[in-house]
Amino acid sequence: MIPPTIPPTIRPTKTDPDTVLSAALRGIDAARRRAFATFAVWWLATFGALLWFIRVMRTSDDLERLLAAAVVVLVLAIFVAAFAVMLYVARMTRRILRAIEVAIVPPETPEG
């Protein structure tokens, strides 16, 4: 009977706690950087929508257009606020994982 072989494309997973934790920390860092960039873009979009709302408010007597501008500004402001909460949660998750990493690493013994 021929023993089954593992295809070379499948690598065994690493179960070392340090490796798993460092991979989790890298993943959170990458997600946080992407979220911050997205947050900056949406903040600028909200600011632009607010400027558009002010322009519509000063130059137009069309109530429907004014209401549409107000809704766009409110939706974008809520979106930015939600992203701010998400960034806060990601930052707290990072701190918790760092605390776990510190707790897992054995203390160094003084040599003397």
C-alpha positions in Angstrom: 0.0 0.0 0.0 1.3 3.4 -1.0 1.2 6.0 1.9 -0.6 9.2 1.1 1.6 12.2 0.4 0.9 15.8 1.1 0.9 18.0 -2.0 3.7 20.5 -2.0 1.2 23.4 -2.3 -0.3 22.5 1.1 2.0 23.6 3.9 1.3 22.6 7.5 -0.1 25.4 9.7 2.1 26.9 12.4 0.6 26.4 15.8 3.4 28.2 17.7 1.6 30.8 19.9 4.2 33.5 19.0 3.8 32.9 15.3 0.0 32.9 15.5 -0.1 36.1 17.7 2.4 38.0 15.5 0.4 37.1 12.4 -2.7 38.4 14.1 -0.9 41.6 15.1 0.3 42.1 11.5 -3.2 41.6 10.2 -4.7 44.1 12.6 -2.0 46.6 11.7 -2.7 46.2 8.0 -6.5 46.6 8.6 -5.9 49.6 10.7 -3.8 51.3 8.0 -6.5 50.6 5.4 -9.2 51.9 7.7 -7.3 55.1 8.5 -6.9 55.8 4.8 -10.5 55.1 4.1 -11.5 57.3 7.1 -9.4 60.2 5.7 -11.1 59.9 2.2 -14.6 59.8 3.7 -13.8 62.7 6.0 -12.8 64.8 3.0 -15.9 63.7 1.2 -18.0 64.8 4.2 -16.2 68.1 4.3 -16.9 68.6 0.5 -20.5 67.7 1.0 -20.8 70.2 3.8 -19.3 72.9 1.5 -21.8 71.9 -1.2 -24.6 72.2 1.3 -23.5 75.7 2.3 -23.3 76.7 -1.4 -26.8 75.3 -2.1 -28.2 77.0 0.9 -26.9 80.4 -0.1 -27.5 80.2 -3.9 -30.7 78.2 -4.3 -34.3 78.6 -3.3 -35.0 75.0 -4.3 -36.1 73.2 -1.2 -35.8 69.8 -2.7 -32.1 70.4 -3.6 -31.4 71.8 -0.2 -33.0 68.8 1.5 -30.9 66.4 -0.8 -27.7 68.2 0.2 -28.6 68.1 3.9 -29.3 64.3 3.6 -26.0 63.7 1.9 -24.1 65.6 4.6 -25.8 63.7 7.4 -25.3 60.3 5.8 -21.6 61.0 5.3 -21.2 62.4 8.8 -22.8 59.3 10.3 -20.5 57.1 8.1 -17.4 59.0 9.3 -18.6 58.6 12.9 -19.0 54.9 12.5 -15.5 54.6 11.0 -14.2 56.5 14.0 -15.7 53.9 16.3 -14.3 51.1 14.2 -10.8 52.7 14.4 -11.2 52.9 18.2 -12.2 49.3 18.5 -9.2 48.2 16.3 -6.8 50.2 18.4 -8.2 48.6 21.6 -8.0 45.1 20.0 -4.3 45.8 19.1 -3.6 46.8 22.7 -5.3 43.7 24.1 -3.3 41.5 21.7 -0.1 43.2 22.7 -0.9 42.5 26.4 -1.6 38.9 25.6 1.8 38.7 23.7 3.6 40.2 26.8 1.8 37.7 29.0 2.8 34.7 26.8 6.5 35.6 26.6 8.4 34.1 29.5 10.3 36.6 31.6 14.0 36.9 31.1 16.2 35.5 33.8 19.0 37.8 35.0 22.4 36.3 34.4 25.0 36.9 37.1 
